[in-house]
Amino acid sequence: MRLAPLLLMLTSILISGCAKHTVDCTMGVGQNGCTPETPEYKQILQQKQDAKMGDTIDEVLCRSYGEPGSTAYAECRRKRTEDRQLFEPPARVRN
């Protein structure tokens, strides 16, 4: 019977340690609002950097077809967006 209080104390310590971050943030599958030291925060930053780099590449490539506002430029940007969406991972379904 003396084991029960010890287990209760250990469980409460473990739970309080996990309370700092949500499970989603700790596992790297959260959406937003994760603190900087969590895997999810790093993943969100990387995705933002990747999107910015992709946009820069598309801008430079499509300007070679024509100035912004031209039909060739608009068609190039549309095509690049469609191509990029083909290779995006499917959105996660949250329960």
N, C-alpha and C positions, 0 to 999 in steps of 0.2 A: 503493500500500500504506500510505502514511502516513494515509490517510483512515480506515482501519478503527479505529485507536485513538481517533481523534477522535469517530467515530460511537458507539463503545462508551462513551466518557465521557459524551457527550450523552444517550444512552439511559439510562445509570444515573442521571444527574441527574434526568431526567424521571420515571423510575420512583420514585425516592426522594421526589419531590414529591407524587406521587399516593398514596404509601403512607400519608400522614397520614389520609386518609379512604377508606372503601370507595367503589367506583364507584357503588353504589346510593345512598349518602348524598350524593355529589357531584351525581348526576343527579336527586335528589329522589324516588327511588322505593324507598328502603330501608324497613325496618320499624321497628326500634328500635335504640337504642344509638348514634345518630349524635351527633356533637358539636354544640354550639350554633351554630356559624357555618355549618353546612351547610343546604342547602335542605330536606332531609328533616326536620331538627329543627324548622325553622320551620313546615313543613307539619303535623307532628304537633301542635305547639302550637296552630295555627289550628283543627285538627279538634277538639281538646279544648275550645277556647273555644266553637266552634260547637255542640258537643254540650251543653255546660253551658247556653248561652243557649237552645237548643231545649227542654231539660228545664225551665228556668225558665218559659218561655212556656207549655208544656204544663201545668205545675203551676197557674199562675194561671188559665188557661182552664178546666181541669177542676174547679178549686175552685168556679167559678161554677155548675157543674152539681150539686155536692154536696160534702160533707165527705169527706176521705180515708177509705176503708173502705166508703163507700156504693156501691151498685150503679151509680149514674149516674157517679160519679167513676171507678170501675174501668173501666167501658165506655168512657168518654171517653179515659182513658190508653191502653187497648188500641187504640182506633181511631187515636189520634195516632201511636202506635208503628208500626202497620201502614202508615199514610200516609207516614210518614217513610222507612220501609224501601223503599217503592216508588220513591223518588227518589234513593236512595243509588247511587253508581257501583258497578259490579260489582267484586268483589275481583280483585286482580291475581294472576295465576298466576305463581309463581316457578319457574324451572327449576333 
